[in-house]
Amino acid sequence: MAIASSSEYQEMLDRAKKNRFAYPALNVSSSQTLNAALAGLQAAGSDGIIQVSTGGADYWSGSTIKHRVTGALAFAAFAREVAKNYDIKVALHTDHCAEDQLDGFVRPLLELSAERVKAGGESIFNSHMWDGSAIPLDRNLEIAKELLKKTHNVGAVLEIEVGAVGGEEDGVEGAIDEHLYTTVADGEKTVEA
């Protein structure tokens, strides 16, 4: 099979929702870890999501170069080619992008996807994650609305992080305290936005 198209990814998500299951989402940082993830999904007979974080994209570009967009594009191109050899369907996702990393990661990838879609192609990534957990909710949702419009325009999905992340993830550190959990009010405000 191959990398899921925008419509195939939506079908995957609809099927998971309807049947109450989740797809494995695996972060990869090299061709070796990508091949291992694909082989594992194949062995399990499972479709899935292969994702790259900002640090993983740095590594994909070359450990001394650290150009996230180049690395993300290299990851996506390599994944598109090798996934053709498997009997599973996988989606491509960028994982946990904080505010100070948006201009060097997600926003340029969305611009490149917009160019591809305008030329009749598919978005480079099926989905992107905006992690605004380290900033106030109102600012988080303001950025989420901007990114949602851009992801929608290229047929991609936007995942957002609302509330705190306990511990450290890709350079974003959240205290494990009374603010760890997202409140019902935060959830309602997110839905309204």
BELPE-V505766 format. One line per field, one symbol per residue. phi: phi as a letter, one per 20 degrees, with the letter a starting at -180 (. if undefined). psi: psi as a letter, one per 30 degrees, with the letter a starting at -180 (. if undefined). burial: + if it has 16 or more other ideal C-beta (glycine too) atoms within 10 Angstrom, else -. A space follows every 50 residues. Layout:
phi=???
psi=???
burial=???
//
This chain:
phi=.afffgfffffgffffffelbcefddfccafffffffffffffemcfacd cceffffgfgfofeeldgfgffffgfffffffffedecdcddbedkdegf dgfdbfffffffffffffeneegfdfbcddddfecggffgfffgffffff fgfdmddddcddnedfndblneddfebfefdfeffffffffff
psi=bakkleeeeeeeeeeeeeghlkkkjkkkgleeeeeeeeeeeeefhklakk lkleeeeeeffkffehjeeeeeeeeeeeeeefffglglkllkkkkijlef fefgdeeeeeeeeeeeeeggalkekflkkjjgfglkeeeeeeeeeeeeee eefgglkkkljkaljkakjhfjkkkjafgekkleeeeeeeee.
burial=--++-+-++--++---------+-+++++---+++-++--++----++++ +++++++++++------++-++++++-++---+--+-+++++++++++-- ++-++++-++-++---+----+++++++++++++--+--++--+--++-+ +--++++++++++++---++-+-+---------------+---
//
